[in-house]
């Protein structure tokens, strides 16, 4: 919640300079922080958009892994898009996703390299 508190201080300081309506867009851990901010200050944002949010009940997982740390070491380069998709489909984490969401993740969540 420290990040959300820092955002709240910044928002209170610059409130008069902010054009309304405000739309909050957050990706991954940023989406989690944005969600916390929306709970702390419910009338601030007119819309929130969360892209691939980190959703968990604790700051660390039961194994003590910080989500930001875990994503640092996540594989992000694949020989082919199809190999990435095959690997994702074998992983328990992705098997819990709705198949349509996984399909779209594989289509739009990966990019060709070099970029």
N, C-alpha and C positions, 0 to 999 in steps of 0.2 A: 504493500500500500504506500510505500514511501514515494514511488514515482507518481502515483495519483495525487498525493498530497503536494508534491512539487508542482504538478500541473495546476492544481487548485490555487496555489499561491500566485503562479504566473497569470492565471485567468483573472483573479481578483485584482491584480496590479494593472493589467491591460484592458479591463472590461470596457472602458469607454471608447477604446480604439478598435474594438471587434465589430466587424459587420455582421448583422444578423440576417437570416438564420445561420447558425453554425451546424456544420455537418462533421461528425467525427469519423475518421476512417483509420482503422488499425489493423496491422498484419501481425500474426503470430503472438508473441508476448505483448506487442503494442496493442493488440485487440483486447487482451486481458486487462491491461492497464486502463484502456479507454472504457471498458465495461465498469471497472471499479470507480472511475471518475464519474460516469453516468449515475451510479448509485449514490455517490457522495453529493453530487450536484445535479439532481434530476431534471431541472428546468433549463440547464445550460445548453444542451444539444437538442436540435430539432430532429436529427436523424443520426443513427449510428450504423456503420457498416463494418462488420468483422470478417476479415479474410484469414482463413486458416488459423482460428484462434487457439491458444493454449487453454484447455479447460481441465482444471483439476481442483481438488478441495484443499490441498496443502501447498505451501511454497516449494516443498521438495517432495519427490515421490517416496514411497515406503523404502526404497533402496537408497535414498539419500541423494539422488541425482537431480541437480537443478535443471529445469527445462531449457534454459538458455545454454547451459553447458552441453546438454545432450544434443542440441541442434548444431552446435559448433562442429561436432564430429560426425554428423549425419552425412552419408554418402550423397554427393550431388552431381557426380559425373558418371555417365553410363556409356558403354559402347554403342548402344542404340536405344531408341525409345521403347521398342518391343521388349528388350531385356530388362529395362527399368520396370515396365508394367508387369512382366512375369515375376520379378522379384517382389514387387509390392503385393501382388495377389497371393503370394506364399506366406506373407507376414501376418501374424495374428492381429496386429494393430489395424491393418488395412482391411482384413476380413470382416471386421465389425462395422465397416462403412457400408452404406447403401451402395449397391453396385453401380448405380447411375452416377453417384458422387465420385467414386473411384475412377470411373471411365472419364469423367470430365477433368479430374485431377491429372490423370495421365495425358489427356489431350491439351489442357491449358496450363497446368501447374509446372510443366517441364519446358525447358527451352533448349534450342539447338546450340551447340558450341562449335567453334568459338563464337562468342557473342560480341 
